[in-house]
Amino acid sequence: MKRGLLCIIVAVGCGKTESGSADKDKAKEKDKASAAEPTTSGGDAGGEKPAGKSLFDRLGGKAAIEAVVEEFVGRTTTDPRIKHRFHNTDAAELKRLLVEFVCKATGGPCEYTGRDMKTAHAGMDLVDDEFNALVEDLVAALDKFKVPAAEKQELLGALAGLKPDIVVSADKLHPIDAKKLAPVKELAGKLPDKQAGELLAAAAVAGERGQRSYAEQLFSRAELMAGAKALAKVAPVFREGAPPRVTTALKKVAEDTAAQPTAGVGSSEEDDKDVKPPAGRGSFTGEMLMEGKPVTGLGVVMLRPLSGPFKKRTAKKRVVEQRGKQFAPHVMAVPTGSTISFPNFDPIYHNVFSLSKTRSFDLGMYQKGELREVKFDKPGLVRLSCNIHSNMSAYIIVVDDPHYAVVEEGKFSFKSLAPGKYRVQAWSERGGEPTTSEIEIKAGENSAPIELTAGEPEPDLDKFGTKRGAAAPAAPPP
């Protein structure tokens, strides 16, 4: 458990955070320093650990941990080497998770509610220099509160094992050509907005390191400050290889808008619920199977008559929101021609994109209360991701069939179908590409399973098509 201390700092570090306690009044600083003092003596490197006392108790309990965390966060979020990693941080969440983790890891009465370390760092492309900066900031925070050497070493001793979970392997980095970055550096020094210039310079450094996705995020922040026109000449340096960018004007959304369903949305049955079916129709129920076993999770079943005309479904306006660092709904089916809006309800930036052949796009970074829209004219599967938060994913299935339904836990039902032969397409988030089969519907009740072909899960890619979560090889102990 102790291995996750720095992981949490970087994992939550995707947003603007408050500074630490450096500027707080002396009285509070003195109280925290006193709280952080260990409850026992013996702070020499060779000192013996008091028998029966946990590291939590020897550090001074939760109050001491909170004081160190406050100082640590203050240092990391102002350290010029890594401060930009914390632009998108929820400060309260950052500190809460750190206190939880350290409390739990040292034997205290806390439960850690964060994500595992490898998942938390997937796609961040952290390098040695950033890792070392974090270590130095942690050491400085511990030293400020005079944490004894024995306890300090017990906390720091696990860092060698931590590194493979958060530092990317060098062969997974893709440096941008120095010649392309030269005009970026030149422009960074000329921008009237000094903060935008600093971000642009940082983007160039990230580009040199091969942190393509992070470099583009820094560039996007500079662009938001200086304006797209001011940086237009160097934009291709950071955006080459990414999906087509949607640059339509951002729209506003009311913050009190009701949350979307989290699971699946979309069914032709909903369109027909108030329509009385003609006589002689048939129903169709069944279950999706994979290797003979029921399919869990969400999926979609689509039906199309093999002969004769059919009426196409009317295009819709739907919403896939970003809330709580998740997309909702997770799976949505819509007719071709539908328009989907992507509002952000989180107090941090998101960057929705898709690499799917059906509809590739990049909505760019935007903040709480804003949205962009995308029209989906071509049938097929669209996988959604966030270029900032690798844990976010969702699916849109664009349908040109007259009958379709989102399926939960494999079971589906169609109440009113004209008798005849149908092409059946079925897809599950647990499988690969949609499976195609045929079925004959007769008047009355019809029931049959749909066997899906097992497939490899889709790789988690950033907007440049690079697999996220490739960690560095283990380093030898210090």
KOLZA-724043 format. One record per residue (C-alpha): x, y, z; residue number from 1. Coordinates in steps of 0.02 Angstrom, whole numbers, padded with zeros to 5 digits. Layout:
# residues N
DOMAR      X      Y      Z resi
DOMAR      X      Y      Z  NUM
...
This chain:
# residues 478
DOMAR      X      Y      Z resi
DOMAR  00000  00000  00000    1
DOMAR  00141  00124  00037    2
DOMAR  00191  00121 -00146    3
DOMAR  00049  00237 -00196    4
DOMAR  00095  00399 -00107    5
DOMAR  00164  00491 -00257    6
DOMAR  00048  00404 -00378    7
DOMAR -00102  00490 -00303    8
DOMAR -00020  00660 -00319    9
DOMAR  00010  00636 -00505   10
DOMAR -00149  00538 -00541   11
DOMAR -00263  00672 -00472   12
DOMAR -00149  00805 -00546   13
DOMAR -00252  00850 -00699   14
DOMAR -00319  01018 -00642   15
DOMAR -00296  01180 -00552   16
DOMAR -00263  01159 -00367   17
DOMAR -00241  01270 -00218   18
DOMAR -00068  01308 -00155   19
DOMAR -00006  01231  00006   20
DOMAR  00022  01306  00177   21
DOMAR  00177  01411  00137   22
DOMAR  00085  01576  00156   23
DOMAR -00024  01531  00304   24
DOMAR -00002  01628  00467   25
DOMAR  00135  01577  00585   26
DOMAR  00019  01518  00722   27
DOMAR -00062  01388  00611   28
DOMAR  00108  01336  00542   29
DOMAR  00172  01312  00718   30
DOMAR  00021  01206  00765   31
DOMAR  00042  01095  00613   32
DOMAR  00228  01078  00640   33
DOMAR  00195  01026  00819   34
DOMAR  00063  00901  00762   35
DOMAR  00184  00828  00637   36
DOMAR  00317  00794  00767   37
DOMAR  00327  00607  00805   38
DOMAR  00255  00546  00967   39
DOMAR  00418  00461  01012   40
DOMAR  00599  00510  01011   41
DOMAR  00738  00423  00918   42
DOMAR  00744  00512  00751   43
DOMAR  00920  00459  00703   44
DOMAR  00938  00352  00547   45
DOMAR  00994  00207  00655   46
DOMAR  00863  00231  00790   47
DOMAR  00757  00085  00847   48
DOMAR  00570  00081  00811   49
DOMAR  00464  00083  00969   50
DOMAR  00393 -00092  00994   51
DOMAR  00210 -00113  00945   52
DOMAR  00188  00062  00872   53
DOMAR  00130  00080  00692   54
DOMAR  00213  00203  00575   55
DOMAR  00050  00301  00582   56
DOMAR  00072  00327  00769   57
DOMAR  00258  00361  00755   58
DOMAR  00225  00497  00626   59
DOMAR  00105  00584  00745   60
DOMAR -00065  00522  00682   61
DOMAR -00185  00596  00557   62
DOMAR -00153  00778  00604   63
DOMAR  00031  00758  00562   64
DOMAR -00008  00673  00397   65
DOMAR -00129  00813  00350   66
DOMAR  00006  00941  00387   67
DOMAR  00136  00852  00278   68
DOMAR  00010  00828  00138   69
DOMAR -00036  01012  00141   70
DOMAR  00147  01060  00127   71
DOMAR  00182  00928 -00007   72
DOMAR  00037  00987 -00116   73
DOMAR  00092  01167 -00095   74
DOMAR  00267  01124 -00154   75
DOMAR  00217  01016 -00303   76
DOMAR  00090  01141 -00368   77
DOMAR  00217  01282 -00367   78
DOMAR  00370  01183 -00423   79
DOMAR  00410  01248 -00600   80
DOMAR  00467  01074 -00652   81
DOMAR  00297  00993 -00623   82
DOMAR  00168  01125 -00576   83
DOMAR  00081  01116 -00745   84
DOMAR  00036  00936 -00709   85
DOMAR -00086  01002 -00577   86
DOMAR -00182  01126 -00684   87
DOMAR -00336  01015 -00690   88
DOMAR -00334  00957 -00509   89
DOMAR -00480  00959 -00390   90
DOMAR -00383  01020 -00238   91
DOMAR -00501  00950 -00107   92
DOMAR -00502  00779 -00189   93
DOMAR -00313  00780 -00208   94
DOMAR -00282  00812 -00024   95
DOMAR -00418  00693  00034   96
DOMAR -00347  00548 -00067   97
DOMAR -00170  00583 -00009   98
DOMAR -00221  00586  00174   99
DOMAR -00324  00427  00152  100
DOMAR -00182  00336  00068  101
DOMAR -00043  00384  00186  102
DOMAR -00154  00353  00338  103
DOMAR -00200  00179  00274  104
DOMAR -00023  00139  00214  105
DOMAR  00054  00180  00382  106
DOMAR -00069  00076  00482  107
DOMAR -00197  00209  00524  108
DOMAR -00387  00193  00535  109
DOMAR -00425  00250  00357  110
DOMAR -00485  00172  00194  111
DOMAR -00411  00225  00028  112
DOMAR -00545  00258 -00105  113
DOMAR -00435  00299 -00255  114
DOMAR -00389  00199 -00410  115
DOMAR -00246  00076 -00429  116
DOMAR -00082  00154 -00477  117
DOMAR -00056  00088 -00653  118
DOMAR -00231  00137 -00706  119
DOMAR -00214  00307 -00625  120
DOMAR -00058  00348 -00726  121
DOMAR -00107  00274 -00893  122
DOMAR -00075  00397 -01033  123
DOMAR  00013  00528 -00928  124
DOMAR  00185  00489 -01001  125
DOMAR  00276  00539 -00842  126
DOMAR  00466  00540 -00859  127
DOMAR  00612  00524 -00739  128
DOMAR  00635  00712 -00716  129
DOMAR  00456  00733 -00658  130
DOMAR  00464  00582 -00543  131
DOMAR  00625  00647 -00463  132
DOMAR  00547  00818 -00437  133
DOMAR  00403  00738 -00342  134
DOMAR  00523  00640 -00233  135
DOMAR  00622  00798 -00192  136
DOMAR  00463  00893 -00148  137
DOMAR  00407  00752 -00033  138
DOMAR  00576  00747  00054  139
DOMAR  00570  00936  00078  140
DOMAR  00395  00924  00154  141
DOMAR  00449  00787  00274  142
DOMAR  00605  00885  00321  143
DOMAR  00507  01043  00355  144
DOMAR  00408  00954  00490  145
DOMAR  00565  00868  00554  146
DOMAR  00500  00692  00525  147
DOMAR  00635  00578  00599  148
DOMAR  00753  00493  00478  149
DOMAR  00694  00317  00520  150
DOMAR  00511  00358  00483  151
DOMAR  00558  00460  00330  152
DOMAR  00659  00317  00258  153
DOMAR  00516  00196  00290  154
DOMAR  00403  00306  00182  155
DOMAR  00532  00338  00047  156
DOMAR  00601  00162  00040  157
DOMAR  00455  00103 -00067  158
DOMAR  00483  00232 -00204  159
DOMAR  00597  00120 -00307  160
DOMAR  00453 -00003 -00321  161
DOMAR  00333  00137 -00363  162
DOMAR  00425  00201 -00515  163
DOMAR  00378  00063 -00640  164
DOMAR  00194  00099 -00609  165
DOMAR  00202  00283 -00654  166
DOMAR  00353  00319 -00766  167
DOMAR  00332  00280 -00950  168
DOMAR  00458  00174 -01043  169
DOMAR  00573  00277 -01153  170
DOMAR  00531  00175 -01308  171
DOMAR  00349  00227 -01290  172
DOMAR  00389  00412 -01308  173
DOMAR  00381  00501 -01476  174
DOMAR  00488  00659 -01480  175
DOMAR  00439  00800 -01597  176
DOMAR  00574  00852 -01719  177
DOMAR  00682  00993 -01649  178
DOMAR  00666  01093 -01810  179
DOMAR  00478  01096 -01791  180
DOMAR  00493  01153 -01610  181
DOMAR  00613  01296 -01648  182
DOMAR  00477  01420 -01702  183
DOMAR  00373  01367 -01551  184
DOMAR  00512  01418 -01432  185
DOMAR  00537  01581 -01525  186
DOMAR  00352  01623 -01517  187
DOMAR  00344  01577 -01332  188
DOMAR  00463  01719 -01292  189
DOMAR  00364  01846 -01393  190
DOMAR  00187  01819 -01331  191
DOMAR  00114  01969 -01238  192
DOMAR  00027  01851 -01117  193
DOMAR  00174  01790 -01013  194
DOMAR  00077  01645 -00938  195
DOMAR  00030  01585 -01112  196
DOMAR  00213  01602 -01161  197
DOMAR  00265  01496 -01012  198
DOMAR  00140  01361 -01060  199
DOMAR  00198  01363 -01242  200
DOMAR  00378  01343 -01186  201
DOMAR  00327  01199 -01073  202
DOMAR  00236  01120 -01220  203
DOMAR  00399  01128 -01320  204
DOMAR  00493  01041 -01179  205
DOMAR  00360  00904 -01171  206
DOMAR  00372  00887 -01360  207
DOMAR  00561  00865 -01349  208
DOMAR  00537  00728 -01219  209
DOMAR  00411  00639 -01329  210
DOMAR  00261  00672 -01218  211
DOMAR  00147  00705 -01367  212
DOMAR -00019  00701 -01278  213
DOMAR  00041  00808 -01131  214
DOMAR  00124  00931 -01250  215
DOMAR -00040  00954 -01342  216
DOMAR -00131  00984 -01178  217
DOMAR -00007  01120 -01131  218
DOMAR -00022  01197 -01304  219
DOMAR -00213  01195 -01289  220
DOMAR -00202  01290 -01125  221
DOMAR -00088  01419 -01204  222
DOMAR -00211  01432 -01349  223
DOMAR -00356  01463 -01230  224
DOMAR -00259  01609 -01155  225
DOMAR -00179  01687 -01308  226
DOMAR -00314  01643 -01435  227
DOMAR -00310  01518 -01578  228
DOMAR -00260  01652 -01705  229
DOMAR -00102  01699 -01610  230
DOMAR -00041  01519 -01609  231
DOMAR -00111  01458 -01775  232
DOMAR  00059  01444 -01861  233
DOMAR  00127  01322 -01734  234
DOMAR -00034  01225 -01699  235
DOMAR  00009  01087 -01827  236
DOMAR  00168  01049 -01729  237
DOMAR  00062  00984 -01586  238
DOMAR -00094  00924 -01678  239
DOMAR -00022  00824 -01823  240
DOMAR -00087  00646 -01815  241
DOMAR -00239  00688 -01707  242
DOMAR -00421  00671 -01766  243
DOMAR -00506  00817 -01856  244
DOMAR -00534  00956 -01732  245
DOMAR -00709  01026 -01704  246
DOMAR -00692  01214 -01687  247
DOMAR -00874  01267 -01683  248
DOMAR -00917  01395 -01550  249
DOMAR -00941  01325 -01377  250
DOMAR -01118  01329 -01308  251
DOMAR -01171  01356 -01129  252
DOMAR -01268  01232 -01025  253
DOMAR -01361  01258 -00861  254
DOMAR -01263  01189 -00714  255
DOMAR -01421  01121 -00632  256
DOMAR -01462  01010 -00782  257
DOMAR -01520  00838 -00726  258
DOMAR -01392  00699 -00741  259
DOMAR -01403  00576 -00885  260
DOMAR -01431  00389 -00855  261
DOMAR -01264  00305 -00823  262
DOMAR -01295  00140 -00914  263
DOMAR -01378  00123 -01086  264
DOMAR -01496  00233 -01186  265
DOMAR -01581  00211 -01354  266
DOMAR -01720  00100 -01423  267
DOMAR -01839  00100 -01569  268
DOMAR -01963  00020 -01448  269
DOMAR -01972  00187 -01356  270
DOMAR -02025  00273 -01518  271
DOMAR -02163  00145 -01543  272
DOMAR -02229  00132 -01364  273
DOMAR -02383  00238 -01401  274
DOMAR -02418  00157 -01569  275
DOMAR -02543  00013 -01574  276
DOMAR -02463 -00127 -01678  277
DOMAR -02563 -00201 -01822  278
DOMAR -02631 -00377 -01806  279
DOMAR -02522 -00523 -01858  280
DOMAR -02359 -00452 -01792  281
DOMAR -02226 -00551 -01701  282
DOMAR -02120 -00524 -01546  283
DOMAR -01937 -00572 -01527  284
DOMAR -01848 -00603 -01364  285
DOMAR -01684 -00684 -01322  286
DOMAR -01513 -00671 -01244  287
DOMAR -01341 -00630 -01311  288
DOMAR -01213 -00768 -01279  289
DOMAR -01026 -00777 -01299  290
DOMAR -00945 -00949 -01302  291
DOMAR -01111 -01017 -01239  292
DOMAR -01118 -00904 -01086  293
DOMAR -01230 -00753 -01055  294
DOMAR -01149 -00587 -01099  295
DOMAR -01135 -00463 -00956  296
DOMAR -01129 -00276 -00972  297
DOMAR -01207 -00172 -01111  298
DOMAR -01236 -00203 -01295  299
DOMAR -01349 -00167 -01443  300
DOMAR -01460 -00276 -01553  301
DOMAR -01514 -00211 -01725  302
DOMAR -01642 -00287 -01845  303
DOMAR -01670 -00251 -02031  304
DOMAR -01794 -00338 -02149  305
DOMAR -01703 -00435 -02286  306
DOMAR -01835 -00388 -02414  307
DOMAR -01959 -00249 -02441  308
DOMAR -01952 -00065 -02396  309
DOMAR -01945 -00001 -02218  310
DOMAR -01963  00168 -02138  311
DOMAR -01804  00247 -02071  312
DOMAR -01800  00315 -01896  313
DOMAR -01803  00501 -01867  314
DOMAR -01637  00580 -01817  315
DOMAR -01629  00632 -01634  316
DOMAR -01542  00756 -01520  317
DOMAR -01457  00668 -01376  318
DOMAR -01335  00706 -01235  319
DOMAR -01177  00617 -01178  320
DOMAR -01116  00712 -01026  321
DOMAR -00951  00720 -00933  322
DOMAR -00991  00710 -00748  323
DOMAR -00889  00638 -00605  324
DOMAR -00746  00600 -00727  325
DOMAR -00861  00480 -00821  326
DOMAR -00964  00484 -00979  327
DOMAR -01151  00456 -00960  328
DOMAR -01234  00360 -01035  329
DOMAR -01098  00229 -01058  330
DOMAR -01183  00158 -01214  331
DOMAR -01302  00253 -01328  332
DOMAR -01390  00200 -01488  333
DOMAR -01453  00334 -01607  334
DOMAR -01520  00338 -01786  335
DOMAR -01407  00405 -01924  336
DOMAR -01413  00594 -01939  337
DOMAR -01429  00618 -01751  338
DOMAR -01337  00758 -01660  339
DOMAR -01259  00728 -01490  340
DOMAR -01203  00865 -01371  341
DOMAR -01059  00836 -01250  342
DOMAR -01079  00951 -01097  343
DOMAR -00950  00960 -00959  344
DOMAR -01019  00964 -00782  345
DOMAR -00854  00937 -00691  346
DOMAR -00752  01077 -00610  347
DOMAR -00605  01027 -00722  348
DOMAR -00566  01021 -00908  349
DOMAR -00605  00872 -01019  350
DOMAR -00556  00834 -01199  351
DOMAR -00678  00717 -01287  352
DOMAR -00615  00631 -01444  353
DOMAR -00640  00477 -01553  354
DOMAR -00524  00384 -01670  355
DOMAR -00666  00277 -01740  356
DOMAR -00684  00259 -01928  357
DOMAR -00870  00291 -01914  358
DOMAR -00840  00467 -01846  359
DOMAR -00671  00529 -01791  360
DOMAR -00662  00698 -01704  361
DOMAR -00575  00800 -01570  362
DOMAR -00680  00923 -01469  363
DOMAR -00530  01005 -01386  364
DOMAR -00522  01061 -01204  365
DOMAR -00669  01151 -01125  366
DOMAR -00728  01181 -00949  367
DOMAR -00880  01163 -00838  368
DOMAR -01042  01230 -00910  369
DOMAR -00985  01218 -01092  370
DOMAR -01025  01097 -01232  371
DOMAR -00992  01056 -01413  372
DOMAR -01101  00956 -01531  373
DOMAR -01064  00821 -01660  374
DOMAR -01177  00755 -01798  375
DOMAR -01167  00569 -01838  376
DOMAR -01214  00534 -02020  377
DOMAR -01133  00364 -02046  378
DOMAR -01190  00201 -01965  379
DOMAR -01066  00109 -01857  380
DOMAR -00979  00103 -01689  381
DOMAR -00898  00256 -01610  382
DOMAR -00788  00238 -01456  383
DOMAR -00771  00395 -01350  384
DOMAR -00621  00439 -01243  385
DOMAR -00551  00587 -01147  386
DOMAR -00373  00635 -01189  387
DOMAR -00345  00698 -01011  388
DOMAR -00427  00558 -00912  389
DOMAR -00386  00386 -00979  390
DOMAR -00515  00299 -00868  391
DOMAR -00658  00381 -00964  392
DOMAR -00739  00285 -01107  393
DOMAR -00910  00265 -01187  394
DOMAR -00989  00200 -01347  395
DOMAR -01109  00272 -01475  396
DOMAR -01189  00152 -01598  397
DOMAR -01258  00244 -01750  398
DOMAR -01399  00139 -01824  399
DOMAR -01483  00142 -01996  400
DOMAR -01593 -00010 -01956  401
DOMAR -01778  00015 -01915  402
DOMAR -01771 -00088 -01755  403
DOMAR -01637 -00073 -01621  404
DOMAR -01617 -00080 -01433  405
DOMAR -01481 -00057 -01304  406
DOMAR -01462 -00220 -01209  407
DOMAR -01420 -00239 -01025  408
DOMAR -01347 -00402 -00960  409
DOMAR -01375 -00485 -01129  410
DOMAR -01566 -00491 -01131  411
DOMAR -01667 -00406 -01268  412
DOMAR -01849 -00390 -01321  413
DOMAR -01939 -00325 -01476  414
DOMAR -02129 -00319 -01459  415
DOMAR -02193 -00285 -01635  416
DOMAR -02108 -00348 -01794  417
DOMAR -02183 -00384 -01964  418
DOMAR -02166 -00570 -02007  419
DOMAR -02020 -00610 -02122  420
DOMAR -01833 -00635 -02126  421
DOMAR -01718 -00511 -02040  422
DOMAR -01534 -00474 -02034  423
DOMAR -01480 -00469 -01852  424
DOMAR -01328 -00370 -01795  425
DOMAR -01273 -00381 -01614  426
DOMAR -01132 -00297 -01521  427
DOMAR -01070 -00303 -01342  428
DOMAR -00941 -00199 -01253  429
DOMAR -00868 -00367 -01197  430
DOMAR -00837 -00423 -01376  431
DOMAR -00762 -00357 -01536  432
DOMAR -00847 -00306 -01699  433
DOMAR -01036 -00330 -01718  434
DOMAR -01093 -00507 -01759  435
DOMAR -01213 -00531 -01906  436
DOMAR -01341 -00671 -01923  437
DOMAR -01518 -00702 -01990  438
DOMAR -01684 -00747 -01910  439
DOMAR -01860 -00777 -01972  440
DOMAR -01997 -00691 -01873  441
DOMAR -02168 -00771 -01872  442
DOMAR -02332 -00703 -01807  443
DOMAR -02341 -00723 -01619  444
DOMAR -02197 -00755 -01501  445
DOMAR -02020 -00788 -01563  446
DOMAR -01869 -00825 -01456  447
DOMAR -01688 -00866 -01498  448
DOMAR -01514 -00834 -01428  449
DOMAR -01385 -00730 -01521  450
DOMAR -01209 -00800 -01516  451
DOMAR -01076 -00664 -01521  452
DOMAR -00899 -00688 -01582  453
DOMAR -00772 -00658 -01446  454
DOMAR -00649 -00519 -01483  455
DOMAR -00502 -00431 -01406  456
DOMAR -00548 -00279 -01301  457
DOMAR -00511 -00116 -01387  458
DOMAR -00342 -00043 -01336  459
DOMAR -00345  00118 -01239  460
DOMAR -00267  00246 -01356  461
DOMAR -00234  00431 -01341  462
DOMAR -00287  00549 -01480  463
DOMAR -00125  00513 -01574  464
DOMAR -00161  00327 -01577  465
DOMAR -00029  00285 -01445  466
DOMAR -00071  00151 -01318  467
DOMAR -00090  00223 -01145  468
DOMAR -00022  00145 -00987  469
DOMAR  00146  00079 -01049  470
DOMAR  00256  00089 -00894  471
DOMAR  00444  00091 -00877  472
DOMAR  00543 -00064 -00828  473
DOMAR  00578 -00088 -00644  474
DOMAR  00726  00009 -00576  475
DOMAR  00852 -00065 -00456  476
DOMAR  00833 -00014 -00273  477
DOMAR  00925  00148 -00227  478
